[in-house]
Amino acid sequence: MTDSTTPLALTLSCIQQKMSLISMPIFLTLGTVGNLLNCLVFLRKTLRSNSCGIYFVAASIAYLLFLDFSIGTSLYVVYFKDPTTYISSYCKFRTYFLSSCLCAARFILAFACVDRYAMCSRHARIRNFSQPRIAAYVIAIIVGLWILIPIHVLVFYKVENGRCTVPDTYLYFNAGYCVDRSSLATRRNDCI
């Protein structure tokens, strides 16, 4: 049975690699163009004075950094040796940077929703939350938090046996962190 699954596994791996070579540049191009167009649209004079537009520009920039760095480095690995397999500092930085960008972008979008909720409120105090000045402060706080929160990645990730990995003792914390990180913005929105 092992002999019959080995060629199948190799074939599927080859198909996956060829599909990635075709699809990743398309995703990179469309994603970059889409995020740049978002920035151009939301930086227009009328939308620039809108707090929600500021949130969307910040989220587009964070997604642009995430997309270009993640797919760009993945495409690099197709043609050259993967630096995460032998450069420990690169392994740590790549994981940290991608985690920071993705989480910051998600939280910025979540606060864009909070901003729209505040804008529609009957109470003047809550409507005051929906201002460009406050949006800039909130974005700065979100980015600052997501620069600090994944700092543990820089400590625990390392290259081991040719893989960017974490120690066994850290696996449970890392699994909980990944689940919590991806669901935190959603849970906060449900409370509103």
ChimeraX attribute file (.defattr): number of C-alpha atoms within 10 A of each C-alpha:
attribute: neighborCount
match mode: 1-to-1
recipient: residues
	/A:1	5
	/A:2	6
	/A:3	7
	/A:4	8
	/A:5	10
	/A:6	11
	/A:7	11
	/A:8	11
	/A:9	11
	/A:10	11
	/A:11	12
	/A:12	12
	/A:13	12
	/A:14	12
	/A:15	12
	/A:16	12
	/A:17	13
	/A:18	11
	/A:19	11
	/A:20	16
	/A:21	14
	/A:22	11
	/A:23	12
	/A:24	15
	/A:25	14
	/A:26	12
	/A:27	15
	/A:28	19
	/A:29	13
	/A:30	12
	/A:31	17
	/A:32	19
	/A:33	13
	/A:34	14
	/A:35	21
	/A:36	16
	/A:37	14
	/A:38	17
	/A:39	20
	/A:40	11
	/A:41	16
	/A:42	22
	/A:43	17
	/A:44	11
	/A:45	9
	/A:46	10
	/A:47	13
	/A:48	17
	/A:49	15
	/A:50	17
	/A:51	21
	/A:52	25
	/A:53	22
	/A:54	24
	/A:55	27
	/A:56	22
	/A:57	23
	/A:58	23
	/A:59	26
	/A:60	24
	/A:61	19
	/A:62	22
	/A:63	22
	/A:64	22
	/A:65	18
	/A:66	20
	/A:67	21
	/A:68	16
	/A:69	17
	/A:70	16
	/A:71	15
	/A:72	14
	/A:73	15
	/A:74	15
	/A:75	17
	/A:76	12
	/A:77	13
	/A:78	12
	/A:79	8
	/A:80	8
	/A:81	10
	/A:82	17
	/A:83	19
	/A:84	22
	/A:85	17
	/A:86	17
	/A:87	15
	/A:88	18
	/A:89	14
	/A:90	17
	/A:91	22
	/A:92	22
	/A:93	16
	/A:94	18
	/A:95	17
	/A:96	21
	/A:97	20
	/A:98	19
	/A:99	21
	/A:100	22
	/A:101	22
	/A:102	21
	/A:103	25
	/A:104	26
	/A:105	26
	/A:106	21
	/A:107	23
	/A:108	28
	/A:109	20
	/A:110	18
	/A:111	22
	/A:112	22
	/A:113	16
	/A:114	17
	/A:115	22
	/A:116	15
	/A:117	15
	/A:118	19
	/A:119	19
	/A:120	12
	/A:121	12
	/A:122	9
	/A:123	10
	/A:124	11
	/A:125	10
	/A:126	14
	/A:127	16
	/A:128	13
	/A:129	18
	/A:130	21
	/A:131	17
	/A:132	17
	/A:133	13
	/A:134	14
	/A:135	23
	/A:136	15
	/A:137	11
	/A:138	16
	/A:139	21
	/A:140	15
	/A:141	13
	/A:142	19
	/A:143	20
	/A:144	13
	/A:145	14
	/A:146	21
	/A:147	17
	/A:148	12
	/A:149	15
	/A:150	19
	/A:151	16
	/A:152	13
	/A:153	19
	/A:154	18
	/A:155	10
	/A:156	15
	/A:157	20
	/A:158	23
	/A:159	19
	/A:160	13
	/A:161	9
	/A:162	13
	/A:163	16
	/A:164	19
	/A:165	18
	/A:166	16
	/A:167	12
	/A:168	9
	/A:169	9
	/A:170	12
	/A:171	13
	/A:172	11
	/A:173	10
	/A:174	17
	/A:175	11
	/A:176	10
	/A:177	14
	/A:178	13
	/A:179	10
	/A:180	12
	/A:181	17
	/A:182	14
	/A:183	12
	/A:184	15
	/A:185	18
	/A:186	13
	/A:187	11
	/A:188	13
	/A:189	13
	/A:190	7
	/A:191	6
	/A:192	8
